[in-house]
Amino acid sequence: MAKRILLFLDGSWVNTAGPSPRGNLQRLMEMVTSPDEGEPTQLVYYDSDHHSALHWRTLLGVGVRSQVLRAYDYLITHYQRGDHIYCFGASRGAWVARHLCGFLDRVGLLPMQRRDQAYPAYRLYRIEQQRGLRDSERSAYESCYRHNALPEVRMLGVWDTLGAEGVPVPGFMSLSARIGLRLGRQTMVPTVHVARQAMALDELRAPFKVAPWLSLGSEPGQHPEVEQLWFAGSHADVCGYGDPYLGDRSLLWMAEEAQEAGLALRPEALQGLRYRITRQEQQSESQTVKNGHSPQVTRAYSQYYRYLERIGWHAESRAVGSRQRAERGKEPILGEAVHPSVDTVIGVKAGFYRPANLLEALASGQVRYAYGYQPQYSPRYYPDSERRRGERESCLDVAELNLEGGNYECLVLDRSESGLGIRCKGPLREGSVISLKAHAERRRARVMWVHEERAGIAFAA
């Protein structure tokens, strides 16, 4: 009987003090169960490069190559025709998982008697991906491997792949790209049936650019099913190293997708995860309205990144939707959508969480929530022509609003030359015209947006 071969490829770009944290990849692996009688056997393979993101093995790509070849050798040893392969990776391990699937698609699986040729085959594959081969080289390359078994990957699931433009370490990214240490192929391969990626909406470190699948590398009719969803949180959160609630959301999604693709998981583990998420939401609703602290996007930067911040390193939000990506010279993301849990986080955090990159993409119709979900909490986003001009300055001041014949005291949270951000219990409505008095000066203004007791006010021209 055909069996399932489950590959879990770990390795984090997140530097942490002490032992490596237990992320979503390991937690998914722990959910795997022994199938019922008559069901295919599930073989579990786990590999992690325990070196830090700044270790020389990582910076020179040795760790990635070694992980790919170890997993490939495991398949040579255990794969039989008809077996189902499932491949998962998180953070740096996502890079490894995608390399492995691309390598399998291009070279196939060498027979046992030729397993010693795996390393030269991988070197040729990397050369082809980075700079291409001459026609004569490509012909010889393909003739060497055309008779290899071509195993199909039932599912490829990854959390927030990095490395499309080189090793994501400032000062080393451009060098690593020049010497061939970048992801290379960002197209989907036809031997993958189902592809899923959880992407971090709130990662601000410029080198930590997510590497999505951009286009399908297959003929019409052979297209795999691809979904790439945005989740609230930083890279650490989505990979399961940060805020528990944010990590649980992306883990539950990946686990349910894997189960849908045929993987046997422990029902009690899935039920426990759902219960934990519900409890976290209930607790956050009572806490966050008061203090805005939970769930909290993790900024778990290493000392290296903290030093870069101190010397003026520039944070950069991720591009969401085709328009933002086009403005940065990037192609659209294949199967891009937003997970409904993002809207839940916006509601739970009661005005303390307003991801501008997402809200702009939603307002312009460049991205949508997945599964036909209609947002309940996502506030309206105003384009540049309607937003306040100039830099916002945080403040804490008192102003008086004249609205519908009554006077209301409000708290001014921030100001710019063209408007204010306020908190007020008055009957504010989007588009209404008000009179506002602050520091003995009265001005007419218009309400641009309202969320709970917070509002954006634009001064009349």
N, C-alpha and C positions, 0 to 999 in steps of 0.2 A: 504494500500500500504506500502511496505517495506520502511524504512527511512534510512538515513545515520547518524551515530553517530560519530562526530569528536572530538577526545580527543587531547588537546594541553597541554602537561605537561612541565612546565618551571622550571627553577632553575639553576643558573649559578655557575660554579667553578671559575669564573673570579671575583676577588675582585676589585671594583671600588669605587672611592670617590663619595659621593652624591647618588642620586637616581639610581636605577638599569637601565642600558641602555635598549632601545627597540631593541631586537635582531631579528633574522630571524624567530624564531617561532611565535612571536607576529605579525610580518609583514605578514607571511603566513596566519595566522588566519584572519587578516583584509582583505585579498583578497577573503575570502569566501563570496559567494552571495546567495541570495534566488533563488532556481531553478525555471525554467519556469513552467508554468501550466502543470500538468500531470507528472512532474518529482518528484522523491522522496524528501521529506522534509529533510533538513540538520540541525541537532541539534549540537550546538557548546558547548563544555565543556572546560574551561580553569582553570588550577590550577598551582600555583607557590609557592614554598617555598622561601620566601623572606629573609631567614636568610643567612648570609655570609658563605663562604666556611670554615671559621674557627670557626663558632658558634658551641656550644656543641651539639645542635640537629643534625647538619650535621655530625660532627665527630663521633657521636654514632649511626648514621643511623636512628634516629627517624624520620627525615624529609622524607627520602625515603619511609619508611614503611607507614607513614601517607598519603603521596601522592598516593601511590599504592592503599591503602584501600579506600581513598575517591573516586578515579576514579572507582574502582571496585563497590562501592556502587552506584555510578551514573548509571553504566551499569545494576545493579540489578533492579534499579527503572525504567529505560527507555527502556531497550532492549526487543525486541520481536523477536520471531523466524523469520528469513529471513532478518533482518536488516543488513546493512553493517557497519562495524566498521573501522574507520581510526584513527590511533594513531601516533602522532608526538611528538618528544622531542628533546631538544637541550642541550648540555653540561650535567649538572647534571640531567636535565629532560630527556635526552636520556637514562640514566641509569634507571630512573623510568619507562619510556615507555617499555623498554625491560623486566624489572621485571614483569610489568603488563601482557604483552603478554605471557610470560612464565608461569605465575600463571594461566592465563585463559586456556592455553593449558593443564596444568596438572590437575587442579581442576574443570574446567568448571565454569559455572555461577550458583551460589546458587539461589534457589527460594526465593521469597520475605519473606516467613514465616521462612526461615532459615538464614536471612541476618546477625543475631547476631553471626553466626559461622564463619564469614569471617576472623576475627583476628586469631583464633586458626588454621584455615586452612592455612593461610599465614605463620604462624610460622612453621607448619609442612613442608610446601613447602620449606622454607628457610633452614631448617635442612636437608631435602633431598638433596638440591642443594649443600650444603656446606660439609656435611660429610656422606650422604647416610643414608638409613634406613635398619634395619634388615628385613629379609623376612617376619616375622610375622607382623612387623610394617607396611611394605609396603602393605601387603595384606589387613590389616585393614584400612589403609589409602585410598586405591583405592576403597574398598567396600563402604566407606562413600560417595564418590563423583562420582561413576560411572553413576548415573542416572541424574546428572546435565546436563543442556544444554551446548553444546560445541560450542560457537559462533566462527565464522571465522572472522579473521581480513583481510579486503580487502587490506589494505596497512599499513606498518610500516615504517615511515620515520624519520631518526634521523641525527643530526649533531654531529659528533665527540664524540662518547661515551667514557667516562672515567670510571675507577673503576674496571677493570678486576683483579687488584692485590691489591685492597684495596682503601681506601679513598686517593685521590691523593694530600696528604699534607706531605712534608718531615718530618720525625720524627714520623709520625702517620701511615704511610702506612702499615708497617709490623705488627704493633699491631692491626690495624683494620682488616687486613686479618686473623689474628689468632682468632679474636672474631667473624668472620663470616661476616664482612662488605666488601665483594667484590662482583663483578657482578655474579660470579658463572657460570651459563650456558652461553657459548658463541656459542652454536650451534643454528641453525635456527629451529624454531618449525613449524610443518606441517600445523597448523591452520592459518599461515600467508601466504597470496597469493603473495604479492609483498613486497619486502624489499629493502630499499634504505638507504645508509649511505654516507654522505659527510665527508671526513677525511682531516685533516690539514697536509699539507706536511712539513711545516716549523716550527712546534712547537718544541722547544728545551728543555723545562723543563722536566727533566727525570721522575718525578712522573706523568706527564701528558701523560701517555702511552695510545694510542687509543686502544679501545676494539672492534676489528672487529668480525664478524661472521666467524667462522673457519671451520665448517662442517655442513652438513645438518642432522638434527635430525629426518628424516622421511624416509619412505620406497621409493624405486624407483617408479616413476610415481606420487609421491605426492610432488615433490620438488617445493618449491616456487621460484619465480623469484627474484634473488638477484643481486644487483649491489652495489659495494662499490668503490667510486671514490675518487682519490686524487685531492685536490684543493690547489692552491697556497695560502700561508698565515699561520698564527699561529692559535691556538685554538680560540682565540678571533675573528680573522678575519672571519674564516669559520662559526662561530656561529652568526656573524652579529654584534659583539660588537666593531670591529676595523675599518680597512680601508674600506670605503664604496664600492669601486669597487670590492674588493675581497669577501666581504660579499654578494654583489648583485649577483655575479656569482653562488655561491652555492644556494642562495635563488631561483633564476630563474630555476635552474636545478630541485630542489625539487618541485617547483610549477608546472612545466611542467610534471613531473613524476606523481604528484598527479592528475593532470587533465587527464592524460592518463589513470589513474586507476579509473576514474569515478567521481572525485570530481568536483563540479561546482564552478569555480572561476570567479571573475569579469574580463572580457576581457580587459577593459581599464586599470586595474591594471597591468596585464601582459604586455600590450603594453607599458605602462609608464616605467616599469622596464627595458624592452629591450631598449627603447630609452635612458634611463639614462646610461645604460652600454655602448652603442655606443658613447654617448657624452663623457663619462669618458675616453674611449680608444682614442678618437680623441684628447682630451686635454693632455693626458699623452704622446702621441707620440711627441707632440711639446715641452713638458716640460722635460721629462725624459732623452732624448738624451743629454740635456744640463747639468742636475744636478743629475739625477739618483734617484730622490726622490719620484716619484709617478708611480704606487701605492706602498705603503710602508708597509712591513710586520710589524704588530704590536707586540711590546714587552711590553705589558701593565701589567707588573708584580706588585704585591702588595709589600708593604714595606718588608714583610716577605721574598719574593723571592729575592728582592734586597739585603737584608742582607746576604742571603745565597751565592749570587754571590760574595759579598765582602770578604767572608771568604773562598772562593775557591770551591764553589759548582760547580759540573761538568755538563755542558750542554751536551745533547745527541740528535742527530738527530734521526728521526723515521726510522725504517726499511721498505724499499720499495721493493717489489718483494720477491719471495720465497728464493733466495740465502741469502739475507741480514737477513731475518727472521730466516733461518736455522742457520746462524752463531751466532745468539743470543738465540738459543734453542726454537724458536717459530714455530708454524705451519703456513702453507700458508694461506693467506686471501682468503675467498670465493668471487668469482666475482670481484676480484681486477682489477682496470684499472685507467687510468689517464684522467681527464677531459680535453678536448681540450683547455679550457681557460688557462691552465698552459703554454702551448706553446705560447699563445698570450701574457701573462705576460712576458715571457722570451724575446719575440721580442720587446715589448713596453719598457722594461727596458734596452734594448740595451747594454748588457754585464754586467749590474750591478746585475743581478739576475741569479745565476747559482747553482741551488740546486743539490749538488753532489750526495745525496742519490738517487734522481730521475734519473740523467744522467747515473749513474753506472747501475741502473736497466734496463734502456732503452737499453744501449749498450750491455748488456749481454742477452737481450731478455727475462728477467724475468718479465717484465711488459709491457703493451702496452697502447697506447691511446685508449679511448673508441670510439665506433661507427665507427671504421675503419679509424679514422682521421690520416692523414699523416703529421707529424710535419714539420713546415716551418722554425722555429727559433731555436729549441732545438740543442745546439752545441754538437759536438761529445765528448764523455767522454772516457778518456784513462785509462785502468786498471793500477794497481799498478806497473806492470813491465815497463810501459811507462811513468808514471808520475814522476815528479821531486821528488828526494829523500830528506829527511830532512825537517826541519821546514822552512816555508816561512817567510821572513822578509819584512815587508812593507817598501818602500823607495820611493824617488822621485829623480831620477837621469837621466842623458842624456847619450846616447850611439850612436854609428854610425854603421849602417848596410851596408855591401857591398852585393848588390843583383842584379843579372842580369846585371852586368857591371856598375851599378850606386850606388852612395852613398846616404843613407837616414838617416836623424836624427830621433831618436826615443826616447820616454820617458819610462824609466824603472819604473814600478809600484811596483814590488816586486821581491825578489831574494831568491835563496836557493843554496846549494852547487852544484846542478846539473842543474840549469837553471834559466830563468828569465820570468817574465810576463811583456809585453811591450805594448805600444800603438804607432802605426806607420802608416803613410799614404802610405808606399811603397807597391808594388805589391806582398804581401806575399801570399803563397799558402801552404797548408798542405803538409808536406813531403819534401819541398824544403830545400836544404843545403845552409847556409849563412855564411858569415864571419862577426863577431861582434867585435867592438872595444869599450872598456870601461876602463877608467883610464889608458890609454896608453898600455893596454894589449889587443891583438887581439886573438880571439878564433873562432874555427869552431863550428857551431851549426846546429840543425835541427828544423824546424818549426813543432810543434806538433799539434796545433790547431789554427784556425783563426775564429774570430767572429767580424764583422764590422772592426774597426781599432785596436782591441785588439788581441794579439796572445800569445801563450805559446812557449817558446824557450828552448830546451834541449841541453846542451853542449855535443859535441862529446867526446866519451871516449878517 
